[in-house]
Amino acid sequence: METRTRGRLTVRVIALGVLLAEARTARAGEGPLTVLHHQKQQYCLMPSKQRPGGVGPAPCHAPALDWEFAPVSGAPARWEVLREGGLCLSAQGGRLTAVSCNGGLEQQWVLTPFEAAGAAPPPGFRGVQLKNAATGACVEGAPEPVADGARITLRADCQPSPFQQWNIHRSAFERLLASDLQGPHRETH
């Protein structure tokens, strides 16, 4: 009997977490909030606490991992600024950074529905690829740390790779990419 009670409590806590995540995506006057969950490496993207201006991986259950996706005024559809607190995801000098928001092209991202072949996102998520509007480079989760220790990099050539697939909450995906929900989102290469 005691095990069943714990099981019910666990289910309730998980269900409450899902409800809270869904509620965060629907605040009036803001873009949707969502984690950026890496498909292949199973971590989430966040501003680095160890390297000011840097970004890095974090466990997806850590606090303060929600990025706000805000549309770029006057830009084509799917162009977004990704904000976390007062910082914006940015491509600077060939590096991925999280710096004060300035509205520059280096802080604008083209969001594309994307699921690499054989890389279905977890339940409740949809896959996207993040391409920087200034550089054309895509955000990639490196399989191993690169020379400077970074695990999340900018790759000049966007590829149909699970290393470039970032999963966002389904509700955020639907708000951001409603017009793309008509057909399949898989890359076929």
N, C-alpha and C positions, 0 to 999 in steps of 0.2 A: 504494500500500500504506500509506503513512504517513497519508493522509487517512482511510482506513478505520479505522486504529488510533485516531486521534483521535475519530472518530465513535463507536466502541465505548466509549471512555473517557467521552465525554459521556453516552452512554446509561446507562452504569453509574452515573455521578455523579447523574444525574437520578433513576434508579431508587432509589439509596440515599437521596436526599432524600425521596422519597415514602415509603419504608419508615420513615425516622426520623419523619416527620410522623405516620404511622399509629401508630407505637410511642408517641409522646407522648400520644395520645388515650386510651391504655389503662392508665395508671398506677393501681395499686390505691389505693383510699381517696380519690381526687380526682375531681372532675368532669372531663369531657372538656376537653381543651385544643384550641384552634383559632384561626386568624386570623379577623378580620372583614374580608373582602374586599368592597369596594364594587363593585356590578355595573356601574354606568355609568361611573364615573371611573377604575376599575382601580387603586386604591390600597388600602392597609389602614389600619385605625384603630389608633392607639396613643396612650399618654399623651405629651403634648408635653414635650420637653426644653427648649424655649425659654420656655414659659409654664407655670410650676408650677401644677398643678391643671387645666390645660387638656388637651385632646385634639386630635389632628391627623392628617393623612394621612402615610403613610410608604410607601416602596416595599415591596411584599409579601415581598421576599427579605431585608429588614433583620432583624437579630437581635432577639430579645425581643418578638415580636409576638403571641405566643400568649396568649389570654385563657382563663381557667378559667371554665367555666360550672358554678356550684354551685347545686343546688336550694335554694329557700327553705323552711325547715322550717315545717310547718303551713300553707303557702300552697297555692293551687290548682296543678294540674299546669301545667307550662310556665313557672312563675315562677322566674326565675334571678337570681343575683347574678353579675356578670361581673367577675372579678378579674385583675389583671395585676401580679404582684409583691405589694406590700402595698397597692395602690391598687384602688379599685372604681369602675366606670363609674357616674356619678351625674348626676341632673338637679337642678341647684341654681339657683334664681333665673331659670328659663327658659333656662339654659345647660347644655350638656353638659360635664361635668368628670370628672376622674380624681383622686379624693381618698381619704384613709384610710378604710378600710372601717369602717362603724359599724352595719350591719344595718338602717338606716332604709329606709322605703318608697321614698324617692327613689333608692335603690341597687338596687331590684328591677325586673326587666324581664320583660315577658310576651313570650315567644318564639313566633312564629306562622310556620308554613311559608308561604312566599310567593315566587312568581316572577311578576314583571310580564309581561304579554303581550309576546312577542317578546324576552324577556330571559333566555334560558337561561343558567344558570351554567356556568363552565368545567368541564371533565371533573374528576370527583373531588370536586365541591362540590354543595351544595344551598342554595337561597335561603331566607332568613328575613327577617321584619320585627321590629324591636325597638321595643316600646312600653313607656314608663315606667309603672310601676304607680301612682305618686303623681300624675303630671300627665296621663297619657293621651297624651302627645306621642310621636312617632316620631323615631328617629334618621335624619337625612337627610344625604346627601352633596350639598352645594350645587354647582350647575354652575359657579359662579364664587364667589370669596371674598366674604363678606358684609362689612358695614361695618367690623367689628373684625378682618378678615383671616381669620376662621375659615372653613374649608371644610366642616366637619362641624357640623351644627346640630341642634336639636330643633325639630320642626315640630308645632304644636298639632293640626293635622288630618292624620291618617294617610290616605294615599292609595295607590291601586294604581299606584305610580310606580316605575320602575327606580332613581330617586334614593333610594328608601327600601328597596331590596333589598340585603341584606348576605349574602354567601355564606360558608358555613362548611364545613369538611371533612365529607365524606359520612359518615365513621365517627362524628364528633361528632353530626351530625344524627340518625343512626340511634339513638344512645344517648339523645339528648334527646327525640326526638319519635317513638319507635317506634310509638305508637298512631296516629299520623297518616300512616303509610306506606301505608295501605290505598287511598287515592284520590288524585286529581290535586291539585296544589298551586298551580295557576295562578289568578290573579285574572282574572275575566272582566267587565270594565267597558267 
